Amino acid sequence: MKVSDILRVKGNTLYTVTPEQPLADAVSIMADHDIGSLVVIGHGDLVGMLTFREVISAIVANGGQVGTTQVRSVMDDHPLTCTPETEIDEVRRMMLGRHARYMPVLNGRTLMGVISFYDVAKSVVDAQDFENRMLKAYIRDWPVEEGAEGTSPAV
């Protein structure tokens, strides 16, 4: 399974901010849309990611206030990225290795979407459920050979 499979099911709604926007605006967008990350776009390109992790750290560092902080000063300016062709197993390893919960998907310089650790976990569980159903159907339809152990002869 590839990242493109997740994006196809998930859809392509993206929420973005610019590096110059106030952090307070970004927090409002995240709360209004119940999302945990925003893509930071500068001059048409991905320049960073802002997640609830960076937001919480910035608020704590500022004495519990959002204040006048700009997104630029708290965003991750080197986010982990993948392509639509990246295998899900590789994405899992990458996300676990960097403790990343969100990953932008780039096709060259074009932003295709963002996948979350939840999206990856859900795709793995869905694939395992499908495989389990297929195996159970296969076993249930297994042909019984005459004279095989466990079968009783016709009376």
N, CA, C and O atoms as a GROMACS GRO file, in nm:
protein
  620
    1MET      N    1   0.084  -0.117   0.000
    1MET     CA    2   0.000   0.000   0.000
    1MET      C    3   0.090   0.125   0.000
    1MET      O    4   0.196   0.127   0.062
    2LYS      N    5   0.044   0.225  -0.070
    2LYS     CA    6   0.122   0.349  -0.085
    2LYS      C    7   0.046   0.468  -0.028
    2LYS      O    8  -0.074   0.461  -0.001
    3VAL      N    9   0.119   0.578  -0.010
    3VAL     CA   10   0.060   0.702   0.042
    3VAL      C   11  -0.054   0.748  -0.048
    3VAL      O   12  -0.154   0.801   0.002
    4SER      N   13  -0.041   0.730  -0.178
    4SER     CA   14  -0.147   0.773  -0.270
    4SER      C   15  -0.280   0.704  -0.239
    4SER      O   16  -0.387   0.762  -0.262
    5ASP      N   17  -0.275   0.581  -0.186
    5ASP     CA   18  -0.397   0.509  -0.148
    5ASP      C   19  -0.467   0.579  -0.032
    5ASP      O   20  -0.590   0.588  -0.029
    6ILE      N   21  -0.390   0.628   0.064
    6ILE     CA   22  -0.447   0.701   0.177
    6ILE      C   23  -0.508   0.832   0.129
    6ILE      O   24  -0.620   0.866   0.167
    7LEU      N   25  -0.434   0.905   0.046
    7LEU     CA   26  -0.484   1.034  -0.002
    7LEU      C   27  -0.612   1.019  -0.083
    7LEU      O   28  -0.700   1.105  -0.077
    8ARG      N   29  -0.622   0.911  -0.159
    8ARG     CA   30  -0.741   0.888  -0.241
    8ARG      C   31  -0.865   0.873  -0.152
    8ARG      O   32  -0.972   0.924  -0.186
    9VAL      N   33  -0.851   0.805  -0.040
    9VAL     CA   34  -0.963   0.784   0.052
    9VAL      C   35  -0.987   0.909   0.137
    9VAL      O   36  -1.102   0.947   0.162
   10LYS      N   37  -0.880   0.971   0.180
   10LYS     CA   38  -0.889   1.084   0.273
   10LYS      C   39  -0.943   1.211   0.208
   10LYS      O   40  -1.010   1.290   0.274
   11GLY      N   41  -0.914   1.231   0.083
   11GLY     CA   42  -0.953   1.356   0.019
   11GLY      C   43  -0.836   1.454   0.021
   11GLY      O   44  -0.727   1.421   0.067
   12ASN      N   45  -0.860   1.574  -0.028
   12ASN     CA   46  -0.748   1.667  -0.044
   12ASN      C   47  -0.772   1.803   0.018
   12ASN      O   48  -0.720   1.903  -0.031
   13THR      N   49  -0.849   1.810   0.126
   13THR     CA   50  -0.869   1.936   0.195
   13THR      C   51  -0.744   1.970   0.273
   13THR      O   52  -0.696   1.890   0.353
   14LEU      N   53  -0.690   2.090   0.250
   14LEU     CA   54  -0.569   2.134   0.319
   14LEU      C   55  -0.593   2.267   0.386
   14LEU      O   56  -0.660   2.355   0.331
   15TYR      N   57  -0.541   2.282   0.504
   15TYR     CA   58  -0.546   2.409   0.575
   15TYR      C   59  -0.404   2.461   0.586
   15TYR      O   60  -0.313   2.390   0.629
   16THR      N   61  -0.386   2.587   0.546
   16THR     CA   62  -0.252   2.644   0.542
   16THR      C   63  -0.248   2.779   0.613
   16THR      O   64  -0.350   2.845   0.632
   17VAL      N   65  -0.127   2.817   0.649
   17VAL     CA   66  -0.098   2.950   0.703
   17VAL      C   67   0.033   2.996   0.640
   17VAL      O   68   0.105   2.918   0.578
   18THR      N   69   0.061   3.124   0.656
   18THR     CA   70   0.190   3.176   0.610
   18THR      C   71   0.280   3.194   0.732
   18THR      O   72   0.231   3.203   0.844
   19PRO      N   73   0.411   3.200   0.710
   19PRO     CA   74   0.502   3.218   0.823
   19PRO      C   75   0.479   3.349   0.898
   19PRO      O   76   0.508   3.357   1.018
   20GLU      N   77   0.426   3.451   0.830
   20GLU     CA   78   0.406   3.583   0.891
   20GLU      C   79   0.278   3.593   0.973
   20GLU      O   80   0.261   3.689   1.047
   21GLN      N   81   0.189   3.496   0.960
   21GLN     CA   82   0.062   3.504   1.034
   21GLN      C   83   0.085   3.491   1.184
   21GLN      O   84   0.176   3.421   1.228
   22PRO      N   85   0.001   3.559   1.262
   22PRO     CA   86   0.010   3.544   1.407
   22PRO      C   87  -0.025   3.401   1.448
   22PRO      O   88  -0.113   3.338   1.389
   23LEU      N   89   0.044   3.351   1.548
   23LEU     CA   90   0.017   3.218   1.600
   23LEU      C   91  -0.129   3.208   1.647
   23LEU      O   92  -0.191   3.102   1.635
   24ALA      N   93  -0.182   3.317   1.699
   24ALA     CA   94  -0.322   3.317   1.745
   24ALA      C   95  -0.417   3.282   1.630
   24ALA      O   96  -0.514   3.209   1.651
   25ASP      N   97  -0.391   3.332   1.510
   25ASP     CA   98  -0.473   3.297   1.393
   25ASP      C   99  -0.464   3.147   1.364
   25ASP      O  100  -0.565   3.082   1.337
   26ALA      N  101  -0.343   3.095   1.369
   26ALA     CA  102  -0.323   2.953   1.341
   26ALA      C  103  -0.395   2.866   1.443
   26ALA      O  104  -0.458   2.766   1.407
   27VAL      N  105  -0.387   2.904   1.570
   27VAL     CA  106  -0.455   2.828   1.675
   27VAL      C  107  -0.606   2.830   1.652
   27VAL      O  108  -0.673   2.729   1.670
   28SER      N  109  -0.659   2.944   1.612
   28SER     CA  110  -0.803   2.954   1.583
   28SER      C  111  -0.843   2.864   1.467
   28SER      O  112  -0.946   2.797   1.474
   29ILE      N  113  -0.763   2.861   1.362
   29ILE     CA  114  -0.792   2.774   1.247
   29ILE      C  115  -0.792   2.628   1.291
   29ILE      O  116  -0.882   2.552   1.255
   30MET      N  117  -0.691   2.591   1.369
   30MET     CA  118  -0.681   2.452   1.416
   30MET      C  119  -0.803   2.415   1.502
   30MET      O  120  -0.858   2.306   1.488
   31ALA      N  121  -0.844   2.506   1.590
   31ALA     CA  122  -0.960   2.479   1.677
   31ALA      C  123  -1.090   2.475   1.597
   31ALA      O  124  -1.173   2.387   1.618
   32ASP      N  125  -1.108   2.571   1.506
   32ASP     CA  126  -1.231   2.579   1.427
   32ASP      C  127  -1.253   2.454   1.341
   32ASP      O  128  -1.367   2.412   1.322
   33HIS      N  129  -1.144   2.396   1.290
   33HIS     CA  130  -1.156   2.281   1.200
   33HIS      C  131  -1.122   2.148   1.267
   33HIS      O  132  -1.121   2.044   1.202
   34ASP      N  133  -1.094   2.153   1.399
   34ASP     CA  134  -1.060   2.032   1.476
   34ASP      C  135  -0.948   1.954   1.408
   34ASP      O  136  -0.961   1.834   1.383
   35ILE      N  137  -0.838   2.024   1.380
   35ILE     CA  138  -0.723   1.961   1.316
   35ILE      C  139  -0.598   1.982   1.402
   35ILE      O  140  -0.592   2.075   1.483
   36GLY      N  141  -0.501   1.896   1.384
   36GLY     CA  142  -0.381   1.901   1.466
   36GLY      C  143  -0.261   1.959   1.398
   36GLY      O  144  -0.154   1.968   1.458
   37SER      N  145  -0.275   1.999   1.271
   37SER     CA  146  -0.160   2.055   1.201
   37SER      C  147  -0.204   2.152   1.092
   37SER      O  148  -0.317   2.147   1.042
   38LEU      N  149  -0.112   2.239   1.058
   38LEU     CA  150  -0.129   2.332   0.946
   38LEU      C  151  -0.003   2.329   0.862
   38LEU      O  152   0.108   2.322   0.915
   39VAL      N  153  -0.021   2.334   0.733
   39VAL     CA  154   0.093   2.345   0.643
   39VAL      C  155   0.129   2.492   0.633
   39VAL      O  156   0.041   2.577   0.615
   40VAL      N  157   0.257   2.522   0.645
   40VAL     CA  158   0.304   2.661   0.635
   40VAL      C  159   0.358   2.680   0.493
   40VAL      O  160   0.453   2.614   0.452
   41ILE      N  161   0.294   2.774   0.420
   41ILE     CA  162   0.328   2.799   0.281
   41ILE      C  163   0.386   2.940   0.268
   41ILE      O  164   0.327   3.038   0.315
   42GLY      N  165   0.502   2.948   0.206
   42GLY     CA  166   0.564   3.077   0.179
   42GLY      C  167   0.603   3.085   0.033
   42GLY      O  168   0.675   2.998  -0.017
   43HIS      N  169   0.558   3.187  -0.037
   43HIS     CA  170   0.588   3.207  -0.180
   43HIS      C  171   0.551   3.084  -0.262
   43HIS      O  172   0.621   3.047  -0.356
   44GLY      N  173   0.439   3.020  -0.226
   44GLY     CA  174   0.389   2.907  -0.302
   44GLY      C  175   0.452   2.773  -0.271
   44GLY      O  176   0.416   2.672  -0.331
   45ASP      N  177   0.547   2.769  -0.178
   45ASP     CA  178   0.615   2.644  -0.145
   45ASP      C  179   0.595   2.607   0.002
   45ASP      O  180   0.569   2.693   0.086
   46LEU      N  181   0.607   2.478   0.031
   46LEU     CA  182   0.605   2.431   0.168
   46LEU      C  183   0.731   2.483   0.238
   46LEU      O  184   0.843   2.456   0.195
   47VAL      N  185   0.712   2.557   0.347
   47VAL     CA  186   0.827   2.606   0.423
   47VAL      C  187   0.827   2.555   0.566
   47VAL      O  188   0.923   2.577   0.640
   48GLY      N  189   0.720   2.486   0.606
   48GLY     CA  190   0.717   2.431   0.741
   48GLY      C  191   0.584   2.367   0.774
   48GLY      O  192   0.490   2.367   0.695
   49MET      N  193   0.580   2.311   0.895
   49MET     CA  194   0.458   2.252   0.951
   49MET      C  195   0.440   2.309   1.090
   49MET      O  196   0.535   2.330   1.164
   50LEU      N  197   0.316   2.333   1.122
   50LEU     CA  198   0.280   2.377   1.256
   50LEU      C  199   0.185   2.274   1.312
   50LEU      O  200   0.077   2.252   1.256
   51THR      N  201   0.223   2.210   1.422
   51THR     CA  202   0.138   2.112   1.485
   51THR      C  203   0.107   2.157   1.626
   51THR      O  204   0.166   2.251   1.678
   52PHE      N  205   0.013   2.086   1.688
   52PHE     CA  206  -0.022   2.122   1.825
   52PHE      C  207   0.098   2.111   1.918
   52PHE      O  208   0.103   2.177   2.021
   53ARG      N  209   0.197   2.027   1.882
   53ARG     CA  210   0.318   2.013   1.963
   53ARG      C  211   0.394   2.145   1.970
   53ARG      O  212   0.434   2.189   2.077
   54GLU      N  213   0.414   2.209   1.854
   54GLU     CA  214   0.484   2.338   1.851
   54GLU      C  215   0.402   2.447   1.918
   54GLU      O  216   0.456   2.535   1.986
   55VAL      N  217   0.271   2.443   1.899
   55VAL     CA  218   0.182   2.543   1.961
   55VAL      C  219   0.191   2.536   2.113
   55VAL      O  220   0.208   2.638   2.180
   56ILE      N  221   0.180   2.416   2.167
   56ILE     CA  222   0.185   2.399   2.313
   56ILE      C  223   0.320   2.445   2.367
   56ILE      O  224   0.325   2.515   2.469
   57SER      N  225   0.428   2.409   2.303
   57SER     CA  226   0.562   2.451   2.347
   57SER      C  227   0.574   2.603   2.347
   57SER      O  228   0.630   2.661   2.441
   58ALA      N  229   0.522   2.668   2.242
   58ALA     CA  230   0.530   2.814   2.233
   58ALA      C  231   0.447   2.881   2.343
   58ALA      O  232   0.490   2.980   2.401
   59ILE      N  233   0.330   2.828   2.370
   59ILE     CA  234   0.243   2.885   2.474
   59ILE      C  235   0.309   2.870   2.611
   59ILE      O  236   0.308   2.964   2.690
   60VAL      N  237   0.365   2.756   2.639
   60VAL     CA  238   0.433   2.734   2.766
   60VAL      C  239   0.552   2.828   2.780
   60VAL      O  240   0.573   2.888   2.885
   61ALA      N  241   0.631   2.842   2.673
   61ALA     CA  242   0.748   2.931   2.676
   61ALA      C  243   0.708   3.077   2.694
   61ALA      O  244   0.788   3.159   2.741
   62ASN      N  245   0.584   3.111   2.657
   62ASN     CA  246   0.536   3.249   2.666
   62ASN      C  247   0.447   3.269   2.790
   62ASN      O  248   0.360   3.357   2.791
   63GLY      N  249   0.468   3.188   2.891
   63GLY     CA  250   0.394   3.206   3.016
   63GLY      C  251   0.247   3.173   3.006
   63GLY      O  252   0.166   3.231   3.080
   64GLY      N  253   0.209   3.083   2.918
   64GLY     CA  254   0.070   3.043   2.905
   64GLY      C  255  -0.011   3.130   2.811
   64GLY      O  256  -0.134   3.117   2.806
   65GLN      N  257   0.053   3.217   2.738
   65GLN     CA  258  -0.015   3.308   2.645
   65GLN      C  259   0.034   3.284   2.502
   65GLN      O  260   0.149   3.247   2.479
   66VAL      N  261  -0.057   3.306   2.407
   66VAL     CA  262  -0.016   3.299   2.266
   66VAL      C  263   0.062   3.426   2.232
   66VAL      O  264   0.162   3.420   2.160
   67GLY      N  265   0.017   3.538   2.281
   67GLY     CA  266   0.088   3.665   2.259
   67GLY      C  267   0.089   3.706   2.114
   67GLY      O  268  -0.005   3.678   2.039
   68THR      N  269   0.194   3.773   2.074
   68THR     CA  270   0.207   3.825   1.938
   68THR      C  271   0.303   3.742   1.853
   68THR      O  272   0.352   3.789   1.750
   69THR      N  273   0.329   3.622   1.896
   69THR     CA  274   0.421   3.532   1.826
   69THR      C  275   0.373   3.505   1.684
   69THR      O  276   0.253   3.488   1.659
   70GLN      N  277   0.467   3.501   1.590
   70GLN     CA  278   0.435   3.464   1.452
   70GLN      C  279   0.458   3.314   1.433
   70GLN      O  280   0.537   3.252   1.504
   71VAL      N  281   0.387   3.258   1.336
   71VAL     CA  282   0.401   3.117   1.303
   71VAL      C  283   0.547   3.083   1.274
   71VAL      O  284   0.595   2.978   1.316
   72ARG      N  285   0.617   3.170   1.205
   72ARG     CA  286   0.757   3.148   1.166
   72ARG      C  287   0.846   3.109   1.284
   72ARG      O  288   0.935   3.025   1.271
   73SER      N  289   0.821   3.170   1.399
   73SER     CA  290   0.911   3.148   1.512
   73SER      C  291   0.887   3.016   1.585
   73SER      O  292   0.969   2.976   1.668
   74VAL      N  293   0.778   2.947   1.556
   74VAL     CA  294   0.751   2.821   1.626
   74VAL      C  295   0.735   2.700   1.534
   74VAL      O  296   0.736   2.587   1.581
   75MET      N  297   0.720   2.724   1.405
   75MET     CA  298   0.695   2.612   1.312
   75MET      C  299   0.818   2.522   1.300
   75MET      O  300   0.930   2.562   1.331
   76ASP      N  301   0.794   2.400   1.255
   76ASP     CA  302   0.902   2.308   1.220
   76ASP      C  303   0.942   2.343   1.076
   76ASP      O  304   0.866   2.317   0.983
   77ASP      N  305   1.060   2.401   1.060
   77ASP     CA  306   1.099   2.445   0.926
   77ASP      C  307   1.171   2.338   0.845
   77ASP      O  308   1.217   2.365   0.734
   78HIS      N  309   1.181   2.218   0.898
   78HIS     CA  310   1.235   2.104   0.824
   78HIS      C  311   1.146   1.982   0.847
   78HIS      O  312   1.191   1.881   0.902
   79PRO      N  313   1.020   1.991   0.805
   79PRO     CA  314   0.930   1.878   0.833
   79PRO      C  315   0.966   1.754   0.751
   79PRO      O  316   1.019   1.763   0.641
   80LEU      N  317   0.936   1.642   0.809
   80LEU     CA  318   0.950   1.514   0.742
   80LEU      C  319   0.848   1.511   0.628
   80LEU      O  320   0.731   1.545   0.650
   81THR      N  321   0.888   1.470   0.509
   81THR     CA  322   0.795   1.462   0.396
   81THR      C  323   0.806   1.326   0.328
   81THR      O  324   0.902   1.252   0.349
   82CYS      N  325   0.706   1.296   0.247
   82CYS     CA  326   0.708   1.174   0.166
   82CYS      C  327   0.646   1.207   0.031
   82CYS      O  328   0.602   1.320   0.007
   83THR      N  329   0.642   1.109  -0.056
   83THR     CA  330   0.580   1.125  -0.188
   83THR      C  331   0.457   1.035  -0.196
   83THR      O  332   0.439   0.948  -0.111
   84PRO      N  333   0.372   1.055  -0.296
   84PRO     CA  334   0.257   0.965  -0.311
   84PRO      C  335   0.298   0.819  -0.333
   84PRO      O  336   0.220   0.728  -0.304
   85GLU      N  337   0.419   0.797  -0.383
   85GLU     CA  338   0.465   0.661  -0.411
   85GLU      C  339   0.534   0.592  -0.294
   85GLU      O  340   0.571   0.476  -0.304
   86THR      N  341   0.551   0.664  -0.183
   86THR     CA  342   0.616   0.605  -0.066
   86THR      C  343   0.529   0.495  -0.008
   86THR      O  344   0.408   0.512   0.008
   87GLU      N  345   0.590   0.382   0.023
   87GLU     CA  346   0.517   0.270   0.083
   87GLU      C  347   0.480   0.303   0.227
   87GLU      O  348   0.555   0.370   0.297
   88ILE      N  349   0.364   0.255   0.270
   88ILE     CA  350   0.313   0.283   0.404
   88ILE      C  351   0.408   0.231   0.512
   88ILE      O  352   0.425   0.296   0.615
   89ASP      N  353   0.470   0.117   0.490
   89ASP     CA  354   0.564   0.064   0.589
   89ASP      C  355   0.681   0.161   0.610
   89ASP      O  356   0.728   0.178   0.722
   90GLU      N  357   0.727   0.223   0.504
   90GLU     CA  358   0.836   0.321   0.514
   90GLU      C  359   0.788   0.446   0.588
   90GLU      O  360   0.861   0.502   0.669
   91VAL      N  361   0.666   0.489   0.560
   91VAL     CA  362   0.609   0.606   0.629
   91VAL      C  363   0.601   0.578   0.779
   91VAL      O  364   0.633   0.665   0.860
   92ARG      N  365   0.557   0.459   0.815
   92ARG     CA  366   0.549   0.424   0.958
   92ARG      C  367   0.686   0.434   1.023
   92ARG      O  368   0.699   0.490   1.132
   93ARG      N  369   0.788   0.378   0.958
   93ARG     CA  370   0.924   0.385   1.013
   93ARG      C  371   0.971   0.529   1.027
   93ARG      O  372   1.031   0.566   1.128
   94MET      N  373   0.944   0.610   0.925
   94MET     CA  374   0.986   0.750   0.927
   94MET      C  375   0.917   0.826   1.041
   94MET      O  376   0.981   0.899   1.116
   95MET      N  377   0.786   0.808   1.052
   95MET     CA  378   0.709   0.879   1.154
   95MET      C  379   0.752   0.837   1.295
   95MET      O  380   0.767   0.921   1.384
   96LEU      N  381   0.771   0.708   1.315
   96LEU     CA  382   0.815   0.660   1.445
   96LEU      C  383   0.954   0.710   1.479
   96LEU      O  384   0.982   0.746   1.593
   97GLY      N  385   1.042   0.710   1.380
   97GLY     CA  386   1.180   0.754   1.402
   97GLY      C  387   1.192   0.900   1.443
   97GLY      O  388   1.280   0.935   1.522
   98ARG      N  389   1.104   0.984   1.392
   98ARG     CA  390   1.108   1.128   1.424
   98ARG      C  391   0.997   1.172   1.518
   98ARG      O  392   0.983   1.291   1.546
   99HIS      N  393   0.918   1.078   1.567
   99HIS     CA  394   0.804   1.110   1.654
   99HIS      C  395   0.712   1.210   1.585
   99HIS      O  396   0.657   1.299   1.649
  100ALA      N  397   0.694   1.193   1.455
  100ALA     CA  398   0.611   1.284   1.375
  100ALA      C  399   0.468   1.229   1.370
  100ALA      O  400   0.447   1.110   1.346
  101ARG      N  401   0.373   1.317   1.392
  101ARG     CA  402   0.232   1.278   1.385
  101ARG      C  403   0.169   1.318   1.252
  101ARG      O  404   0.063   1.267   1.215
  102TYR      N  405   0.233   1.409   1.181
  102TYR     CA  406   0.182   1.460   1.054
  102TYR      C  407   0.295   1.467   0.953
  102TYR      O  408   0.408   1.499   0.987
  103MET      N  409   0.261   1.435   0.827
  103MET     CA  410   0.363   1.435   0.723
  103MET      C  411   0.305   1.491   0.593
  103MET      O  412   0.210   1.436   0.538
  104PRO      N  413   0.364   1.601   0.544
  104PRO     CA  414   0.321   1.652   0.413
  104PRO      C  415   0.363   1.555   0.302
  104PRO      O  416   0.467   1.489   0.310
  105VAL      N  417   0.279   1.547   0.201
  105VAL     CA  418   0.304   1.462   0.086
  105VAL      C  419   0.336   1.553  -0.032
  105VAL      O  420   0.253   1.635  -0.072
  106LEU      N  421   0.455   1.539  -0.086
  106LEU     CA  422   0.500   1.623  -0.197
  106LEU      C  423   0.522   1.540  -0.322
  106LEU      O  424   0.579   1.431  -0.316
  107ASN      N  425   0.476   1.593  -0.435
  107ASN     CA  426   0.508   1.535  -0.565
  107ASN      C  427   0.595   1.640  -0.634
  107ASN      O  428   0.543   1.733  -0.695
  108GLY      N  429   0.726   1.624  -0.623
  108GLY     CA  430   0.817   1.730  -0.664
  108GLY      C  431   0.804   1.843  -0.563
  108GLY      O  432   0.830   1.823  -0.444
  109ARG      N  433   0.766   1.961  -0.609
  109ARG     CA  434   0.743   2.074  -0.517
  109ARG      C  435   0.595   2.098  -0.491
  109ARG      O  436   0.559   2.190  -0.417
  110THR      N  437   0.509   2.014  -0.552
  110THR     CA  438   0.365   2.030  -0.538
  110THR      C  439   0.315   1.957  -0.414
  110THR      O  440   0.338   1.837  -0.398
  111LEU      N  441   0.246   2.030  -0.326
  111LEU     CA  442   0.188   1.971  -0.206
  111LEU      C  443   0.062   1.894  -0.244
  111LEU      O  444  -0.033   1.952  -0.296
  112MET      N  445   0.060   1.765  -0.216
  112MET     CA  446  -0.053   1.679  -0.252
  112MET      C  447  -0.150   1.659  -0.135
  112MET      O  448  -0.267   1.627  -0.156
  113GLY      N  449  -0.101   1.678  -0.014
  113GLY     CA  450  -0.184   1.659   0.103
  113GLY      C  451  -0.098   1.640   0.226
  113GLY      O  452   0.024   1.656   0.222
  114VAL      N  453  -0.163   1.606   0.336
  114VAL     CA  454  -0.096   1.577   0.462
  114VAL      C  455  -0.157   1.449   0.516
  114VAL      O  456  -0.279   1.435   0.520
  115ILE      N  457  -0.072   1.357   0.558
  115ILE     CA  458  -0.123   1.236   0.622
  115ILE      C  459  -0.082   1.239   0.768
  115ILE      O  460   0.022   1.294   0.806
  116SER      N  461  -0.166   1.180   0.849
  116SER     CA  462  -0.140   1.176   0.993
  116SER      C  463  -0.106   1.032   1.033
  116SER      O  464  -0.129   0.938   0.958
  117PHE      N  465  -0.052   1.019   1.153
  117PHE     CA  466  -0.024   0.886   1.205
  117PHE      C  467  -0.154   0.807   1.214
  117PHE      O  468  -0.156   0.686   1.192
  118TYR      N  469  -0.264   0.877   1.247
  118TYR     CA  470  -0.396   0.812   1.252
  118TYR      C  471  -0.431   0.755   1.114
  118TYR      O  472  -0.477   0.641   1.104
  119ASP      N  473  -0.410   0.834   1.007
  119ASP     CA  474  -0.440   0.787   0.872
  119ASP      C  475  -0.362   0.660   0.839
  119ASP      O  476  -0.416   0.566   0.780
  120VAL      N  477  -0.234   0.659   0.877
  120VAL     CA  478  -0.148   0.544   0.850
  120VAL      C  479  -0.198   0.423   0.929
  120VAL      O  480  -0.212   0.314   0.873
  121ALA      N  481  -0.223   0.442   1.058
  121ALA     CA  482  -0.271   0.331   1.142
  121ALA      C  483  -0.403   0.276   1.090
  121ALA      O  484  -0.423   0.155   1.085
  122LYS      N  485  -0.495   0.366   1.052
  122LYS     CA  486  -0.626   0.323   1.001
  122LYS      C  487  -0.610   0.242   0.873
  122LYS      O  488  -0.678   0.141   0.856
  123SER      N  489  -0.522   0.284   0.784
  123SER     CA  490  -0.503   0.210   0.658
  123SER      C  491  -0.446   0.071   0.684
  123SER      O  492  -0.484  -0.024   0.616
  124VAL      N  493  -0.357   0.058   0.782
  124VAL     CA  494  -0.300  -0.073   0.815
  124VAL      C  495  -0.407  -0.164   0.874
  124VAL      O  496  -0.418  -0.280   0.837
  125VAL      N  497  -0.487  -0.110   0.967
  125VAL     CA  498  -0.594  -0.189   1.029
  125VAL      C  499  -0.697  -0.231   0.924
  125VAL      O  500  -0.742  -0.345   0.924
  126ASP      N  501  -0.735  -0.138   0.836
  126ASP     CA  502  -0.831  -0.171   0.731
  126ASP      C  503  -0.778  -0.281   0.640
  126ASP      O  504  -0.852  -0.372   0.602
  127ALA      N  505  -0.650  -0.274   0.604
  127ALA     CA  506  -0.590  -0.376   0.518
  127ALA      C  507  -0.588  -0.512   0.589
  127ALA      O  508  -0.614  -0.615   0.528
  128GLN      N  509  -0.556  -0.512   0.719
  128GLN     CA  510  -0.554  -0.637   0.795
  128GLN      C  511  -0.695  -0.695   0.809
  128GLN      O  512  -0.713  -0.816   0.800
  129ASP      N  513  -0.794  -0.609   0.832
  129ASP     CA  514  -0.932  -0.656   0.841
  129ASP      C  515  -0.977  -0.720   0.711
  129ASP      O  516  -1.040  -0.826   0.711
  130PHE      N  517  -0.943  -0.656   0.599
  130PHE     CA  518  -0.980  -0.711   0.468
  130PHE      C  519  -0.913  -0.848   0.448
  130PHE      O  520  -0.978  -0.943   0.404
  131GLU      N  521  -0.784  -0.857   0.480
  131GLU     CA  522  -0.712  -0.983   0.464
  131GLU      C  523  -0.774  -1.091   0.553
  131GLU      O  524  -0.789  -1.205   0.509
  132ASN      N  525  -0.808  -1.057   0.676
  132ASN     CA  526  -0.871  -1.154   0.766
  132ASN      C  527  -1.004  -1.204   0.711
  132ASN      O  528  -1.033  -1.324   0.716
  133ARG      N  529  -1.085  -1.113   0.657
  133ARG     CA  530  -1.214  -1.154   0.599
  133ARG      C  531  -1.193  -1.248   0.480
  133ARG      O  532  -1.265  -1.346   0.464
  134MET      N  533  -1.094  -1.217   0.397
  134MET     CA  534  -1.067  -1.302   0.280
  134MET      C  535  -1.018  -1.440   0.324
  134MET      O  536  -1.060  -1.541   0.267
  135LEU      N  537  -0.930  -1.445   0.422
  135LEU     CA  538  -0.880  -1.574   0.471
  135LEU      C  539  -0.992  -1.656   0.534
  135LEU      O  540  -0.999  -1.777   0.512
  136LYS      N  541  -1.079  -1.592   0.611
  136LYS     CA  542  -1.192  -1.665   0.672
  136LYS      C  543  -1.288  -1.717   0.566
  136LYS      O  544  -1.340  -1.828   0.578
  137ALA      N  545  -1.312  -1.639   0.464
  137ALA     CA  546  -1.400  -1.683   0.355
  137ALA      C  547  -1.336  -1.801   0.281
  137ALA      O  548  -1.405  -1.896   0.243
  138TYR      N  549  -1.205  -1.795   0.262
  138TYR     CA  550  -1.133  -1.902   0.194
  138TYR      C  551  -1.141  -2.030   0.275
  138TYR      O  552  -1.166  -2.138   0.220
  139ILE      N  553  -1.118  -2.019   0.406
  139ILE     CA  554  -1.122  -2.137   0.492
  139ILE      C  555  -1.263  -2.195   0.498
  139ILE      O  556  -1.280  -2.317   0.495
  140ARG      N  557  -1.364  -2.108   0.508
  140ARG     CA  558  -1.502  -2.154   0.516
  140ARG      C  559  -1.542  -2.229   0.388
  140ARG      O  560  -1.620  -2.324   0.394
  141ASP      N  561  -1.489  -2.188   0.274
  141ASP     CA  562  -1.523  -2.252   0.146
  141ASP      C  563  -1.426  -2.363   0.108
  141ASP      O  564  -1.431  -2.413  -0.005
  142TRP      N  565  -1.338  -2.403   0.199
  142TRP     CA  566  -1.240  -2.507   0.170
  142TRP      C  567  -1.313  -2.636   0.133
  142TRP      O  568  -1.402  -2.680   0.206
  143PRO      N  569  -1.276  -2.697   0.021
  143PRO     CA  570  -1.346  -2.821  -0.019
  143PRO      C  571  -1.308  -2.937   0.074
  143PRO      O  572  -1.193  -2.953   0.113
  144VAL      N  573  -1.407  -3.018   0.108
  144VAL     CA  574  -1.384  -3.134   0.194
  144VAL      C  575  -1.362  -3.255   0.103
  144VAL      O  576  -1.443  -3.285   0.015
  145GLU      N  577  -1.248  -3.323   0.125
  145GLU     CA  578  -1.218  -3.442   0.044
  145GLU      C  579  -1.286  -3.563   0.106
  145GLU      O  580  -1.293  -3.576   0.228
  146GLU      N  581  -1.334  -3.651   0.022
  146GLU     CA  582  -1.398  -3.773   0.072
  146GLU      C  583  -1.291  -3.861   0.136
  146GLU      O  584  -1.180  -3.874   0.085
  147GLY      N  585  -1.328  -3.921   0.248
  147GLY     CA  586  -1.235  -4.010   0.314
  147GLY      C  587  -1.133  -3.938   0.400
  147GLY      O  588  -1.047  -4.002   0.460
  148ALA      N  589  -1.141  -3.809   0.405
  148ALA     CA  590  -1.046  -3.733   0.487
  148ALA      C  591  -1.080  -3.751   0.633
  148ALA      O  592  -1.195  -3.774   0.669
  149GLU      N  593  -0.977  -3.742   0.719
  149GLU     CA  594  -1.001  -3.753   0.862
  149GLU      C  595  -1.097  -3.647   0.909
  149GLU      O  596  -1.096  -3.534   0.859
  150GLY      N  597  -1.180  -3.684   1.003
  150GLY     CA  598  -1.273  -3.586   1.058
  150GLY      C  599  -1.406  -3.584   0.984
  150GLY      O  600  -1.499  -3.515   1.026
  151THR      N  601  -1.416  -3.659   0.875
  151THR     CA  602  -1.546  -3.664   0.806
  151THR      C  603  -1.609  -3.800   0.832
  151THR      O  604  -1.539  -3.901   0.842
  152SER      N  605  -1.735  -3.801   0.843
  152SER     CA  606  -1.802  -3.929   0.868
  152SER      C  607  -1.857  -3.981   0.737
  152SER      O  608  -1.908  -3.905   0.656
  153PRO      N  609  -1.845  -4.112   0.718
  153PRO     CA  610  -1.897  -4.171   0.594
  153PRO      C  611  -2.049  -4.162   0.590
  153PRO      O  612  -2.115  -4.163   0.693
  154ALA      N  613  -2.103  -4.153   0.470
  154ALA     CA  614  -2.248  -4.146   0.452
  154ALA      C  615  -2.309  -4.278   0.496
  154ALA      O  616  -2.253  -4.384   0.467
  155VAL      N  617  -2.420  -4.274   0.564
  155VAL     CA  618  -2.485  -4.396   0.613
  155VAL      C  619  -2.596  -4.437   0.522
  155VAL      O  620  -2.662  -4.538   0.547
   0.00000   0.00000   0.00000
